[in-house]
Amino acid sequence: MSGLVRRLAGILPSYAKIAWFGWVAPRIHGPLTVHQGVILSADEPQRVLLSVRHDLRGWELPGGHASGDESGEVAVCREIFEETGLEVRVERLVGEYTRSGFRPHTARIYRCRPTGGQLRPSFETPVVRWFPVDAVPETLLPWYRGPLADALADLDTPVRRQERWGLHDILAGIGIDLRMRLTDHRAGSAARSRGPG
């Protein structure tokens, strides 16, 4: 089976999983909270670390859910290490993004700096890569553009944003996913990883 056929064959299972987590799971378990990091390099020009997941393929911010009684900062550091191999320190809370509609959740976004580790992909995020902050790929999932801009703005206090994910957002995500599958993740990959900064 060719690589393209294999990538396209994964669409239906991935979309079924996304639909479950978007429509069904929140009605059973209630809204969830995710903790994600805008990981910025220390070098110039500054770069941001983005990742691609197995299910909805598009560049995004690494992160995930808290485990047990973890604080948000501990959870984001653990998730980033698991997904990227990098150890990070949290500089500040960028904001809380409360999203309704499809997959209701609250995203707590932190600005982070790498402190150690070795950049590597993981099962959950098979592609991780650094990009210049002023040249992020077009295939960055659109709901990450606002948090990235907020993280770069050096705001004095965390932002609080209310967003609604509707049909437009679902179609935007599907469009990026298909583009990434057809190009085997090459969409937006001109900037290659050079290490943790």
Backbone hydrogen bonds, N-H to C=O, Kabsch-Sander energy under -0.5 kcal/mol:
donor,donor_aa,acceptor,acceptor_aa,energy
6,R,2,S,-2.5
7,R,3,G,-2.4
8,L,4,L,-2.6
9,A,5,V,-2.3
10,G,6,R,-0.8
10,G,7,R,-0.5
11,I,8,L,-1.6
14,S,10,G,-1.9
15,Y,11,I,-3.2
16,A,12,L,-2.4
17,K,13,P,-2.1
18,I,14,S,-2.5
19,A,15,Y,-2.6
20,W,16,A,-2.2
21,F,17,K,-2.5
22,G,18,I,-2.1
23,W,19,A,-2.9
24,V,19,A,-0.8
24,V,20,W,-1.1
25,A,20,W,-2.8
27,R,24,V,-1.0
28,I,24,V,-1.1
28,I,25,A,-0.7
29,H,25,A,-3.3
30,G,25,A,-0.5
30,G,26,P,-1.4
32,L,104,P,-1.0
34,V,106,T,-2.6
35,H,64,G,-3.3
36,Q,108,R,-2.4
37,G,62,P,-2.4
38,V,110,Y,-3.1
39,I,37,G,-0.9
40,L,38,V,-0.7
40,L,112,C,-2.6
41,S,47,R,-2.5
48,V,131,F,-3.0
49,L,39,I,-1.9
50,L,48,V,-0.5
50,L,129,R,-2.6
51,S,60,E,-2.3
52,V,127,V,-2.4
53,R,56,L,-0.6
54,H,124,E,-1.0
57,R,55,D,-0.9
58,G,56,L,-0.7
59,W,139,T,-1.9
60,E,51,S,-2.1
64,G,35,H,-2.2
68,G,66,A,-0.5
70,E,67,S,-1.6
75,A,71,S,-2.5
76,V,72,G,-2.6
77,C,73,E,-1.9
78,R,74,V,-2.4
79,E,75,A,-2.8
80,I,76,V,-2.3
81,F,77,C,-2.1
82,E,78,R,-2.6
83,E,79,E,-2.4
84,T,80,I,-2.6
85,G,80,I,-0.5
85,G,81,F,-2.1
86,L,80,I,-0.6
87,E,116,G,-2.3
89,R,113,R,-2.3
91,E,111,R,-3.3
92,R,111,R,-1.3
94,V,92,R,-0.6
94,V,109,I,-2.7
95,G,109,I,-1.4
96,E,159,V,-2.3
97,Y,107,A,-2.4
98,T,96,E,-0.6
98,T,161,R,-2.8
99,R,97,Y,-0.7
99,R,105,H,-3.3
100,S,163,E,-2.5
102,F,165,W,-2.4
103,R,22,G,-2.3
105,H,99,R,-1.7
106,T,32,L,-2.5
107,A,97,Y,-2.4
108,R,34,V,-3.1
108,R,106,T,-0.6
109,I,95,G,-2.4
109,I,107,A,-0.7
110,Y,36,Q,-2.7
111,R,92,R,-2.8
112,C,38,V,-2.6
112,C,110,Y,-0.5
113,R,89,R,-2.1
115,T,87,E,-3.4
116,G,87,E,-1.3
118,Q,85,G,-1.4
120,R,84,T,-2.7
122,S,125,T,-2.3
127,V,52,V,-1.1
129,R,50,L,-2.5
131,F,48,V,-2.2
133,V,46,Q,-2.1
135,A,132,P,-2.1
140,L,137,P,-1.6
141,L,59,W,-2.6
144,Y,141,L,-2.2
145,R,142,P,-1.3
146,G,142,P,-0.6
148,L,144,Y,-1.9
149,A,145,R,-2.3
150,D,146,G,-2.6
151,A,147,P,-2.3
152,L,148,L,-1.6
153,A,149,A,-0.8
153,A,150,D,-0.5
154,D,151,A,-0.5
155,L,150,D,-0.6
159,V,94,V,-2.3
161,R,96,E,-2.5
163,E,98,T,-2.8
165,W,100,S,-3.1
166,G,164,R,-0.7
170,I,166,G,-2.1
171,L,167,L,-2.8
172,A,168,H,-2.1
173,G,169,D,-2.4
174,I,170,I,-2.3
175,G,171,L,-2.5
176,I,172,A,-2.1
177,D,173,G,-2.6
178,L,174,I,-2.7
179,R,175,G,-2.0
180,M,176,I,-2.6
181,R,177,D,-2.4
182,L,178,L,-2.5
183,T,179,R,-1.4
184,D,181,R,-0.8
185,H,180,M,-2.6
186,R,183,T,-1.4
189,S,186,R,-2.0
192,R,190,A,-0.7
194,R,195,G,-0.5
